[in-house]
Amino acid sequence: MSIITILLTVSALGSLLFGTYLVFSSRQTVRLNPRWLKGGLVFNIALFAAGLAGLLISGIGEVMAAETATDAAAEFSLGRGLALIGVGLPTAIATIGAGIAVSSVGSASLAVITEKPEMFGRTLVYLGLAEGIAIYGLVISILLLGRL
């Protein structure tokens, strides 16, 4: 477990130092070494992903090997935890979809408003429809939560 913690710490510090270097270095240095910059960034992301995967795998092993201490802990099983994750997924996915929809509708509506300001009301309706996707996901999650 300590090796995984060290991996995550080194990766986070590497990303922090890398970002600090990019902020304080001159623009000429950044343009001269694009391969070095890409390689360093990919290495930091891969190191962080490996650390997270190791932490996840070791955490699952510890949880599966642990004995239940009380009856309250026995009520909360792996199946219930997965069910709660499944309840949260509709809201998460719908919110991501609504964000994508609002971004494209919003940029298009700004373009239309600059040319025809009288179209402002219609663009608000379209933005409201795009935001409705997130509300539908929330309603589905609430309905699923009521069935648990």
DSSP file (Angstrom, degrees, kcal/mol; ACC not computed):
  #  RESIDUE AA STRUCTURE BP1 BP2  ACC     N-H-->O    O-->H-N    N-H-->O    O-->H-N    TCO  KAPPA ALPHA  PHI   PSI    X-CA   Y-CA   Z-CA
    1    1 A M     >        0   0    0      0, 0.0     4,-1.9     0, 0.0     5,-0.1   0.000 360.0 360.0 360.0 -34.0    0.0    0.0    0.0
    2    2 A S  H  >  +     0   0    0      1,-0.2     4,-2.2     2,-0.2     5,-0.1   0.836 360.0  55.7 -71.0 -30.7    2.8    2.4    0.7
    3    3 A I  H  > S+     0   0    0      2,-0.2     4,-2.4     1,-0.2    -1,-0.2   0.902 108.0  48.9 -66.1 -39.5    4.3    2.0   -2.8
    4    4 A I  H  > S+     0   0    0      2,-0.2     4,-2.4     1,-0.2    -2,-0.2   0.907 110.3  50.7 -66.4 -40.8    1.0    3.0   -4.3
    5    5 A T  H  X S+     0   0    0     -4,-1.9     4,-2.3     1,-0.2    -2,-0.2   0.894 110.4  49.9 -62.8 -39.5    0.8    6.0   -2.1
    6    6 A I  H  X S+     0   0    0     -4,-2.2     4,-2.9     2,-0.2     5,-0.2   0.902 109.1  52.5 -65.5 -40.9    4.4    7.0   -3.1
    7    7 A L  H  X S+     0   0    0     -4,-2.4     4,-2.3     1,-0.2    -2,-0.2   0.932 111.9  45.2 -59.3 -46.4    3.4    6.6   -6.8
    8    8 A L  H  X S+     0   0    0     -4,-2.4     4,-2.5     2,-0.2    -2,-0.2   0.897 114.2  48.9 -65.6 -39.9    0.4    8.8   -6.4
    9    9 A T  H  X S+     0   0    0     -4,-2.3     4,-2.7     2,-0.2     5,-0.2   0.925 112.5  47.3 -66.0 -44.7    2.4   11.4   -4.4
   10   10 A V  H  X S+     0   0    0     -4,-2.9     4,-2.5     1,-0.2    -2,-0.2   0.901 113.6  48.9 -63.8 -40.1    5.3   11.5   -6.9
   11   11 A S  H  X S+     0   0    0     -4,-2.3     4,-2.4    -5,-0.2    -2,-0.2   0.920 112.4  47.0 -65.9 -43.5    2.8   11.8   -9.8
   12   12 A A  H  X S+     0   0    0     -4,-2.5     4,-2.2     2,-0.2    -2,-0.2   0.924 115.0  46.1 -65.1 -43.4    0.9   14.6   -8.2
   13   13 A L  H  X S+     0   0    0     -4,-2.7     4,-2.8     2,-0.2     5,-0.2   0.886 111.5  52.8 -65.9 -37.4    4.1   16.5   -7.3
   14   14 A G  H  X S+     0   0    0     -4,-2.5     4,-2.5    -5,-0.2    -2,-0.2   0.910 110.1  47.3 -62.8 -42.3    5.5   15.9  -10.8
   15   15 A S  H  X S+     0   0    0     -4,-2.4     4,-2.4     2,-0.2    -2,-0.2   0.891 112.7  49.9 -65.7 -38.6    2.3   17.3  -12.3
   16   16 A L  H  X S+     0   0    0     -4,-2.2     4,-2.3     2,-0.2    -2,-0.2   0.930 113.7  44.3 -65.0 -45.9    2.5   20.3  -10.0
   17   17 A L  H  X S+     0   0    0     -4,-2.8     4,-2.5     2,-0.2    -2,-0.2   0.883 112.5  53.0 -65.6 -38.1    6.2   20.9  -10.8
   18   18 A F  H  X S+     0   0    0     -4,-2.5     4,-2.1    -5,-0.2    -2,-0.2   0.916 110.6  46.4 -63.5 -44.1    5.5   20.5  -14.5
   19   19 A G  H  X S+     0   0    0     -4,-2.4     4,-2.0     2,-0.2    -2,-0.2   0.890 111.6  51.6 -65.3 -39.7    2.7   23.0  -14.4
   20   20 A T  H  X S+     0   0    0     -4,-2.3     4,-2.4     1,-0.2    -2,-0.2   0.900 109.0  51.3 -62.6 -40.5    4.9   25.4  -12.4
   21   21 A Y  H  X S+     0   0    0     -4,-2.5     4,-1.8     1,-0.2    -2,-0.2   0.916 110.0  49.0 -62.2 -43.0    7.6   25.0  -15.0
   22   22 A L  H  < S+     0   0    0     -4,-2.1    -1,-0.2     1,-0.2    -2,-0.2   0.850 112.1  49.1 -66.2 -33.5    5.2   25.8  -17.8
   23   23 A V  H  < S+     0   0    0     -4,-2.0    -2,-0.2     1,-0.2    -1,-0.2   0.924 119.9  34.3 -71.6 -43.7    3.9   28.9  -16.1
   24   24 A F  H  < S+     0   0    0     -4,-2.4    -2,-0.2    -5,-0.1    -1,-0.2   0.589  99.0  92.0 -93.4  -9.5    7.3   30.4  -15.3
   25   25 A S  S  < S-     0   0    0     -4,-1.8     2,-0.1    -5,-0.2    -4,-0.0  -0.455  83.0-102.7 -81.2 158.9    9.2   29.3  -18.4
   26   26 A S     >  -     0   0    0     -2,-0.1     4,-1.4     1,-0.1     3,-0.3  -0.365  26.8-114.7 -76.1 160.8    9.4   31.5  -21.4
   27   27 A R  H  > S+     0   0    0      1,-0.2     4,-1.9     2,-0.2     5,-0.2   0.814 113.5  61.4 -65.5 -30.7    7.3   30.8  -24.5
   28   28 A Q  H  > S+     0   0    0      1,-0.2     4,-1.6     2,-0.2    -1,-0.2   0.897 101.9  51.0 -64.6 -40.4   10.5   30.1  -26.5
   29   29 A T  H  > S+     0   0    0     -3,-0.3     4,-1.1     1,-0.2    -1,-0.2   0.900 109.5  50.5 -64.6 -40.4   11.5   27.2  -24.3
   30   30 A V  H  < S+     0   0    0     -4,-1.4     3,-0.3     1,-0.2    -1,-0.2   0.885 111.2  48.3 -65.8 -38.7    8.0   25.6  -24.5
   31   31 A R  H  < S+     0   0    0     -4,-1.9    -1,-0.2     1,-0.2    -2,-0.2   0.788 107.3  56.0 -74.0 -26.3    8.0   25.9  -28.3
   32   32 A L  H  < S+     0   0    0     -4,-1.6    -1,-0.2     1,-0.2    -2,-0.2   0.773 112.5  39.6 -77.1 -24.5   11.5   24.4  -28.7
   33   33 A N     X  +     0   0    0     -4,-1.1     4,-1.9    -3,-0.3    -1,-0.2  -0.434  61.3 143.0-123.6  58.9   10.7   21.1  -26.8
   34   34 A P  H  > S+     0   0    0      0, 0.0     4,-2.3     0, 0.0     5,-0.2   0.866  77.2  51.6 -69.5 -32.3    7.2   19.9  -27.7
   35   35 A R  H  > S+     0   0    0      2,-0.2     4,-2.7     1,-0.2     5,-0.2   0.921 109.7  49.5 -67.7 -41.5    8.2   16.2  -27.6
   36   36 A W  H  > S+     0   0    0      1,-0.2     4,-2.3     2,-0.2    -1,-0.2   0.902 112.2  48.5 -63.2 -40.5    9.7   16.6  -24.2
   37   37 A L  H  X S+     0   0    0     -4,-1.9     4,-2.2     2,-0.2    -1,-0.2   0.923 113.1  46.3 -66.7 -44.4    6.6   18.3  -22.9
   38   38 A K  H  X S+     0   0    0     -4,-2.3     4,-2.6     1,-0.2     5,-0.2   0.921 113.2  49.8 -64.6 -42.9    4.2   15.7  -24.3
   39   39 A G  H  X S+     0   0    0     -4,-2.7     4,-2.3     1,-0.2    -2,-0.2   0.901 111.1  48.9 -63.5 -40.8    6.3   12.9  -23.0
   40   40 A G  H  X S+     0   0    0     -4,-2.3     4,-2.2    -5,-0.2    -1,-0.2   0.896 112.6  47.7 -65.6 -40.5    6.5   14.3  -19.5
   41   41 A L  H  X S+     0   0    0     -4,-2.2     4,-2.3     2,-0.2    -2,-0.2   0.918 112.5  48.1 -67.3 -43.4    2.8   14.9  -19.4
   42   42 A V  H  X S+     0   0    0     -4,-2.6     4,-2.6     1,-0.2    -2,-0.2   0.895 111.2  52.0 -63.5 -39.6    2.0   11.4  -20.7
   43   43 A F  H  X S+     0   0    0     -4,-2.3     4,-2.5    -5,-0.2    -2,-0.2   0.918 110.0  48.2 -63.9 -43.3    4.4    9.9  -18.1
   44   44 A N  H  X S+     0   0    0     -4,-2.2     4,-2.3     2,-0.2    -2,-0.2   0.911 113.4  47.1 -63.9 -42.1    2.7   11.8  -15.3
   45   45 A I  H  X S+     0   0    0     -4,-2.3     4,-2.5     2,-0.2    -2,-0.2   0.910 113.3  48.5 -66.8 -41.1   -0.8   10.8  -16.3
   46   46 A A  H  X S+     0   0    0     -4,-2.6     4,-2.4     2,-0.2    -2,-0.2   0.896 111.5  50.1 -65.5 -39.3    0.3    7.1  -16.8
   47   47 A L  H  X S+     0   0    0     -4,-2.5     4,-2.1     2,-0.2    -2,-0.2   0.908 112.4  47.0 -64.7 -42.0    2.0    7.2  -13.3
   48   48 A F  H  X S+     0   0    0     -4,-2.3     4,-2.5     2,-0.2    -2,-0.2   0.904 112.2  49.7 -66.2 -41.6   -1.1    8.6  -11.7
   49   49 A A  H  X S+     0   0    0     -4,-2.5     4,-2.5     2,-0.2    -2,-0.2   0.899 110.6  50.2 -64.9 -39.8   -3.4    6.1  -13.5
   50   50 A A  H  X S+     0   0    0     -4,-2.4     4,-2.3     2,-0.2    -1,-0.2   0.900 111.1  49.4 -64.8 -39.5   -1.1    3.2  -12.4
   51   51 A G  H  X S+     0   0    0     -4,-2.1     4,-2.4     2,-0.2    -2,-0.2   0.908 111.8  47.6 -65.2 -42.2   -1.2    4.5   -8.8
   52   52 A L  H  X S+     0   0    0     -4,-2.5     4,-2.5     2,-0.2    -2,-0.2   0.905 112.0  49.9 -65.5 -40.7   -5.0    4.8   -8.8
   53   53 A A  H  X S+     0   0    0     -4,-2.5     4,-2.6     2,-0.2    -2,-0.2   0.919 112.3  47.6 -64.1 -42.2   -5.4    1.3  -10.3
   54   54 A G  H  X S+     0   0    0     -4,-2.3     4,-2.7     2,-0.2     5,-0.2   0.902 111.6  50.2 -64.5 -40.5   -3.1   -0.1   -7.7
   55   55 A L  H  X S+     0   0    0     -4,-2.4     4,-2.1     2,-0.2    -2,-0.2   0.898 112.0  48.3 -64.0 -40.1   -4.9    1.7   -4.9
   56   56 A L  H  X S+     0   0    0     -4,-2.5     4,-2.2     2,-0.2    -2,-0.2   0.924 113.3  46.7 -65.3 -44.9   -8.3    0.4   -6.2
   57   57 A I  H  X S+     0   0    0     -4,-2.6     4,-1.9     1,-0.2    -2,-0.2   0.919 115.2  45.1 -65.8 -43.9   -7.0   -3.2   -6.5
   58   58 A S  H  X S+     0   0    0     -4,-2.7     4,-2.0     1,-0.2    -1,-0.2   0.869 112.5  52.4 -69.6 -34.1   -5.4   -3.2   -3.1
   59   59 A G  H  X S+     0   0    0     -4,-2.1     4,-2.1    -5,-0.2    -1,-0.2   0.884 108.5  50.0 -67.4 -37.7   -8.5   -1.6   -1.5
   60   60 A I  H  X S+     0   0    0     -4,-2.2     4,-2.5     2,-0.2     5,-0.2   0.903 109.8  51.8 -66.1 -40.2  -10.8   -4.2   -3.0
   61   61 A G  H  X S+     0   0    0     -4,-1.9     4,-1.6     1,-0.2    -2,-0.2   0.899 110.8  47.3 -62.7 -40.8   -8.6   -6.9   -1.7
   62   62 A E  H  X S+     0   0    0     -4,-2.0     4,-1.2     2,-0.2    -1,-0.2   0.885 113.0  48.6 -68.5 -38.2   -8.6   -5.5    1.8
   63   63 A V  H  < S+     0   0    0     -4,-2.1     3,-0.3     1,-0.2    -2,-0.2   0.909 112.3  47.8 -69.2 -40.8  -12.4   -5.0    1.8
   64   64 A M  H  < S+     0   0    0     -4,-2.5    -1,-0.2     1,-0.2    -2,-0.2   0.821 113.9  47.8 -70.0 -29.2  -13.0   -8.6    0.5
   65   65 A A  H  < S+     0   0    0     -4,-1.6    -1,-0.2    -5,-0.2    -2,-0.2   0.680  91.8  99.7 -84.1 -17.5  -10.7  -10.0    3.2
   66   66 A A     <  -     0   0    0     -4,-1.2     2,-0.3    -3,-0.3    -3,-0.0  -0.399  69.8-131.4 -73.2 144.5  -12.2   -8.0    6.1
   67   67 A E        -     0   0    0     -2,-0.1     2,-0.3     1,-0.1    -1,-0.1  -0.654  28.1-102.2 -91.7 151.7  -14.6   -9.7    8.4
   68   68 A T        -     0   0    0     -2,-0.3     3,-0.1     1,-0.2    -1,-0.1  -0.587  31.5-168.0 -75.3 132.4  -17.9   -8.0    9.3
   69   69 A A        +     0   0    0     -2,-0.3     2,-0.3     1,-0.1    -1,-0.2   0.866  63.4  11.6 -90.4 -40.3  -17.7   -6.5   12.8
   70   70 A T  S  > S-     0   0    0      1,-0.1     4,-1.2     0, 0.0    -1,-0.1  -0.804  74.2-107.7-133.2 172.9  -21.3   -5.6   13.5
   71   71 A D  H  > S+     0   0    0     -2,-0.3     4,-1.3     2,-0.2    -1,-0.1   0.820 116.2  59.6 -70.9 -30.8  -24.8   -6.3   12.2
   72   72 A A  H  > S+     0   0    0      1,-0.2     4,-0.8     2,-0.2     3,-0.2   0.891 106.3  47.1 -65.8 -38.0  -25.0   -2.7   10.9
   73   73 A A  H  4 S+     0   0    0      1,-0.2     3,-0.3     2,-0.2    -1,-0.2   0.812 107.0  58.3 -71.7 -28.6  -22.0   -3.2    8.7
   74   74 A A  H  < S+     0   0    0     -4,-1.2    -1,-0.2     1,-0.2    -2,-0.2   0.793  97.3  61.8 -71.1 -27.3  -23.5   -6.5    7.5
   75   75 A E  H  < S+     0   0    0     -4,-1.3     2,-1.2    -3,-0.2    -1,-0.2   0.857  92.8  68.2 -66.6 -33.8  -26.6   -4.7    6.2
   76   76 A F  S  < S+     0   0    0     -4,-0.8    -1,-0.2    -3,-0.3     2,-0.1  -0.736  77.3 174.1 -90.3  97.3  -24.5   -2.7    3.8
   77   77 A S     >  -     0   0    0     -2,-1.2     4,-2.0     1,-0.1     5,-0.1  -0.369  48.0-100.8 -99.9 176.8  -23.4   -5.3    1.3
   78   78 A L  H  > S+     0   0    0      1,-0.2     4,-2.4     2,-0.2     5,-0.2   0.883 122.4  54.2 -63.6 -39.1  -21.5   -5.2   -2.0
   79   79 A G  H  > S+     0   0    0      1,-0.2     4,-2.0     2,-0.2    -1,-0.2   0.888 107.9  49.0 -64.2 -39.3  -24.8   -5.5   -3.9
   80   80 A R  H  > S+     0   0    0      2,-0.2     4,-2.2     1,-0.2    -1,-0.2   0.897 110.6  51.0 -67.6 -38.7  -26.3   -2.6   -2.1
   81   81 A G  H  X S+     0   0    0     -4,-2.0     4,-1.9     2,-0.2    -2,-0.2   0.917 111.1  47.3 -63.6 -43.0  -23.2   -0.5   -2.8
   82   82 A L  H  X S+     0   0    0     -4,-2.4     4,-2.3     1,-0.2    -1,-0.2   0.862 109.9  54.2 -65.8 -34.4  -23.4   -1.4   -6.5
   83   83 A A  H  X S+     0   0    0     -4,-2.0     4,-1.7     2,-0.2    -2,-0.2   0.893 107.5  50.0 -65.7 -38.8  -27.1   -0.6   -6.5
   84   84 A L  H  X S+     0   0    0     -4,-2.2     4,-1.6     2,-0.2    -2,-0.2   0.865 109.7  50.7 -68.5 -34.7  -26.4    2.9   -5.1
   85   85 A I  H  X S+     0   0    0     -4,-1.9     4,-1.4     1,-0.2    -2,-0.2   0.911 109.5  51.5 -64.7 -40.9  -23.8    3.5   -7.8
   86   86 A G  H  < S+     0   0    0     -4,-2.3    -2,-0.2     1,-0.2    -1,-0.2   0.815 106.6  54.0 -64.7 -30.6  -26.3    2.4  -10.3
   87   87 A V  H  < S+     0   0    0     -4,-1.7     4,-0.5     1,-0.2    -1,-0.2   0.864 110.5  46.7 -70.3 -35.0  -28.8    4.9   -8.9
   88   88 A G  H  X S+     0   0    0     -4,-1.6     4,-2.1     1,-0.2     3,-0.2   0.725  95.4  76.2 -79.1 -21.6  -26.3    7.7   -9.3
   89   89 A L  H  X S+     0   0    0     -4,-1.4     4,-2.9     1,-0.2     5,-0.3   0.883  88.2  55.5 -62.1 -41.6  -25.3    6.8  -12.8
   90   90 A P  H  > S+     0   0    0      0, 0.0     4,-2.2     0, 0.0    -1,-0.2   0.907 110.8  46.2 -59.6 -38.3  -28.4    8.2  -14.6
   91   91 A T  H  > S+     0   0    0     -4,-0.5     4,-2.2    46,-0.2    -2,-0.2   0.922 114.6  47.6 -67.2 -42.5  -27.9   11.6  -13.0
   92   92 A A  H  X S+     0   0    0     -4,-2.1     4,-2.0     2,-0.2    -1,-0.2   0.938 116.0  42.1 -64.8 -47.2  -24.2   11.6  -13.8
   93   93 A I  H  X S+     0   0    0     -4,-2.9     4,-2.4     1,-0.2    -1,-0.2   0.896 115.3  50.1 -69.6 -39.3  -24.6   10.6  -17.4
   94   94 A A  H  X S+     0   0    0     -4,-2.2     4,-2.5    -5,-0.3    -1,-0.2   0.871 109.8  51.7 -66.4 -35.3  -27.6   12.9  -18.0
   95   95 A T  H  X S+     0   0    0     -4,-2.2     4,-2.2     2,-0.2    -2,-0.2   0.899 109.7  48.7 -68.4 -39.6  -25.6   15.8  -16.5
   96   96 A I  H  X S+     0   0    0     -4,-2.0     4,-2.1     2,-0.2    -2,-0.2   0.931 113.1  48.0 -63.9 -44.6  -22.7   15.2  -18.8
   97   97 A G  H  X S+     0   0    0     -4,-2.4     4,-2.4     1,-0.2    -2,-0.2   0.887 110.8  51.1 -62.5 -39.3  -25.1   15.0  -21.8
   98   98 A A  H  X S+     0   0    0     -4,-2.5     4,-3.0     2,-0.2     5,-0.2   0.879 108.1  52.8 -66.7 -36.8  -26.8   18.2  -20.7
   99   99 A G  H  X S+     0   0    0     -4,-2.2     4,-2.0     2,-0.2    -2,-0.2   0.908 110.5  46.8 -63.7 -41.2  -23.5   20.0  -20.5
  100  100 A I  H  X S+     0   0    0     -4,-2.1     4,-1.9     2,-0.2    -2,-0.2   0.918 114.9  47.2 -65.5 -42.7  -22.6   18.9  -24.0
  101  101 A A  H  X S+     0   0    0     -4,-2.4     4,-2.7     1,-0.2     5,-0.3   0.916 112.1  48.9 -66.2 -42.7  -26.0   20.0  -25.2
  102  102 A V  H  X S+     0   0    0     -4,-3.0     4,-2.7     1,-0.2     5,-0.2   0.867 108.6  54.9 -66.3 -35.6  -25.9   23.3  -23.4
  103  103 A S  H  X S+     0   0    0     -4,-2.0     4,-1.9    -5,-0.2    -1,-0.2   0.936 114.3  38.4 -64.6 -44.5  -22.4   24.1  -24.8
  104  104 A S  H  X S+     0   0    0     -4,-1.9     4,-1.9     2,-0.2    -2,-0.2   0.910 119.9  45.5 -74.5 -39.8  -23.4   23.6  -28.4
  105  105 A V  H  X S+     0   0    0     -4,-2.7     4,-2.6    -5,-0.2    -2,-0.2   0.894 113.1  52.1 -67.9 -38.4  -26.9   25.2  -28.1
  106  106 A G  H  X S+     0   0    0     -4,-2.7     4,-2.0    -5,-0.3    -2,-0.2   0.913 110.3  46.3 -65.1 -43.0  -25.4   28.1  -26.1
  107  107 A S  H  X S+     0   0    0     -4,-1.9     4,-1.7    -5,-0.2    -1,-0.2   0.900 114.9  47.7 -67.5 -38.4  -22.7   28.9  -28.7
  108  108 A A  H  X S+     0   0    0     -4,-1.9     4,-2.1     1,-0.2    -2,-0.2   0.888 110.8  51.5 -67.7 -37.6  -25.2   28.7  -31.5
  109  109 A S  H  X S+     0   0    0     -4,-2.6     4,-2.6     1,-0.2    -2,-0.2   0.863 107.1  53.3 -70.1 -33.6  -27.7   30.9  -29.6
  110  110 A L  H  X S+     0   0    0     -4,-2.0     4,-1.8     2,-0.2    -1,-0.2   0.899 109.1  49.8 -64.4 -38.6  -25.0   33.5  -29.1
  111  111 A A  H  X S+     0   0    0     -4,-1.7     4,-1.1     1,-0.2    -2,-0.2   0.901 113.0  46.2 -65.6 -39.7  -24.3   33.5  -32.8
  112  112 A V  H  X S+     0   0    0     -4,-2.1     4,-3.5     1,-0.2     3,-0.3   0.900 109.9  53.7 -69.4 -40.0  -28.0   34.0  -33.6
  113  113 A I  H  < S+     0   0    0     -4,-2.6    -1,-0.2     1,-0.2    -2,-0.2   0.852 104.2  55.6 -66.1 -33.8  -28.5   36.7  -31.0
  114  114 A T  H  < S+     0   0    0     -4,-1.8    -1,-0.2    -5,-0.2    -2,-0.2   0.856 117.6  35.2 -66.9 -31.8  -25.6   38.8  -32.4
  115  115 A E  H  < S+     0   0    0     -4,-1.1    -2,-0.2    -3,-0.3    -1,-0.2   0.884 135.6  18.8 -86.7 -41.9  -27.3   38.7  -35.8
  116  116 A K    ><  -     0   0    0     -4,-3.5     3,-1.8    -5,-0.1    -1,-0.3  -0.838  61.3-174.5-132.0  95.1  -30.9   38.9  -34.7
  117  117 A P  G >  S+     0   0    0      0, 0.0     3,-1.3     0, 0.0    -1,-0.1   0.738  81.3  70.2 -62.7 -21.8  -31.5   40.1  -31.1
  118  118 A E  G 3  S+     0   0    0      1,-0.3     3,-0.5     2,-0.1     4,-0.2   0.610  84.9  70.0 -72.4  -9.0  -35.2   39.4  -31.4
  119  119 A M  G <>  +     0   0    0     -3,-1.8     4,-2.0     1,-0.2    -1,-0.3   0.332  67.4 103.8 -86.4   7.0  -34.5   35.6  -31.3
  120  120 A F  H <> S+     0   0    0     -3,-1.3     4,-1.7     1,-0.2    -1,-0.2   0.889  76.6  51.6 -59.2 -43.0  -33.4   35.8  -27.7
  121  121 A G  H  > S+     0   0    0     -3,-0.5     4,-1.5     1,-0.2    -1,-0.2   0.894 109.2  49.3 -62.9 -41.9  -36.6   34.2  -26.4
  122  122 A R  H  > S+     0   0    0     -4,-0.2     4,-2.0     1,-0.2    -1,-0.2   0.891 108.3  53.3 -65.5 -39.5  -36.4   31.2  -28.7
  123  123 A T  H  X S+     0   0    0     -4,-2.0     4,-2.2     1,-0.2    -1,-0.2   0.857 105.2  55.0 -67.2 -31.8  -32.8   30.6  -27.8
  124  124 A L  H  X S+     0   0    0     -4,-1.7     4,-2.3     2,-0.2    -1,-0.2   0.884 106.1  52.1 -65.5 -36.6  -33.8   30.5  -24.1
  125  125 A V  H  X S+     0   0    0     -4,-1.5     4,-2.1     2,-0.2    -2,-0.2   0.919 109.8  48.5 -63.8 -42.9  -36.4   27.9  -24.8
  126  126 A Y  H  X S+     0   0    0     -4,-2.0     4,-1.9     1,-0.2    -2,-0.2   0.888 110.9  50.3 -65.8 -38.1  -33.8   25.7  -26.6
  127  127 A L  H  X S+     0   0    0     -4,-2.2     4,-2.1     1,-0.2    -1,-0.2   0.888 109.1  52.5 -65.3 -37.6  -31.4   26.1  -23.7
  128  128 A G  H  X S+     0   0    0     -4,-2.3     4,-1.4     1,-0.2    -2,-0.2   0.884 107.8  51.0 -64.8 -38.0  -34.1   25.1  -21.3
  129  129 A L  H  X S+     0   0    0     -4,-2.1     4,-0.5     2,-0.2    -1,-0.2   0.888 109.8  50.2 -65.4 -38.0  -34.8   22.0  -23.3
  130  130 A A  H >< S+     0   0    0     -4,-1.9     3,-0.8     1,-0.2     4,-0.4   0.880 110.3  49.5 -68.2 -36.9  -31.1   21.1  -23.2
  131  131 A E  H >X S+     0   0    0     -4,-2.1     4,-1.1     1,-0.2     3,-0.9   0.773  96.6  72.4 -70.8 -24.8  -31.0   21.6  -19.4
  132  132 A G  H 3X S+     0   0    0     -4,-1.4     4,-2.4     1,-0.2    -1,-0.2   0.764  82.9  69.9 -61.7 -24.6  -34.1   19.4  -19.1
  133  133 A I  H <X S+     0   0    0     -3,-0.8     4,-1.8    -4,-0.5    -1,-0.2   0.914  98.7  48.5 -59.2 -42.7  -32.0   16.4  -19.9
  134  134 A A  H <> S+     0   0    0     -3,-0.9     4,-2.0    -4,-0.4    -1,-0.2   0.873 109.7  52.2 -66.0 -36.8  -30.2   16.7  -16.5
  135  135 A I  H  X S+     0   0    0     -4,-1.1     4,-2.4     2,-0.2    -1,-0.2   0.890 106.4  53.4 -67.5 -38.1  -33.5   17.0  -14.7
  136  136 A Y  H  X S+     0   0    0     -4,-2.4     4,-2.2     1,-0.2    -1,-0.2   0.914 108.6  49.9 -61.9 -41.6  -34.8   13.8  -16.4
  137  137 A G  H  X S+     0   0    0     -4,-1.8     4,-2.1     1,-0.2   -46,-0.2   0.892 110.2  50.4 -62.8 -39.6  -31.7   12.0  -15.1
  138  138 A L  H  X S+     0   0    0     -4,-2.0     4,-2.2     2,-0.2    -2,-0.2   0.894 109.4  50.8 -65.3 -39.9  -32.3   13.3  -11.6
  139  139 A V  H  X S+     0   0    0     -4,-2.4     4,-2.4     2,-0.2    -2,-0.2   0.906 109.7  50.3 -64.5 -41.7  -35.9   12.2  -11.7
  140  140 A I  H  X S+     0   0    0     -4,-2.2     4,-2.4     1,-0.2    -1,-0.2   0.906 110.3  50.4 -63.0 -40.8  -34.9    8.7  -12.8
  141  141 A S  H  X S+     0   0    0     -4,-2.1     4,-2.3     2,-0.2    -2,-0.2   0.900 110.2  49.5 -64.3 -39.9  -32.4    8.5  -10.0
  142  142 A I  H  X S+     0   0    0     -4,-2.2     4,-1.6     2,-0.2    -2,-0.2   0.910 111.4  49.2 -65.4 -41.0  -35.0    9.6   -7.4
  143  143 A L  H  X S+     0   0    0     -4,-2.4     4,-0.6     1,-0.2    -2,-0.2   0.902 112.8  47.5 -64.6 -40.2  -37.4    6.9   -8.7
  144  144 A L  H >X S+     0   0    0     -4,-2.4     3,-0.8     1,-0.2     4,-0.6   0.877 108.2  55.0 -68.1 -36.3  -34.7    4.3   -8.5
  145  145 A L  H >< S+     0   0    0     -4,-2.3     3,-0.8     1,-0.3    -1,-0.2   0.839 102.6  57.7 -65.4 -32.4  -33.7    5.3   -5.0
  146  146 A G  H 3< S+     0   0    0     -4,-1.6    -1,-0.3     1,-0.2    -2,-0.2   0.722 101.9  55.9 -69.3 -20.6  -37.3    4.9   -3.9
  147  147 A R  H <<        0   0    0     -3,-0.8    -1,-0.2    -4,-0.6    -2,-0.2   0.604 360.0 360.0 -87.8 -11.5  -37.2    1.2   -5.1
  148  148 A L    <<        0   0    0     -3,-0.8    -1,-0.2    -4,-0.6    -2,-0.1   0.490 360.0 360.0 -77.5 360.0  -34.2    0.3   -2.9
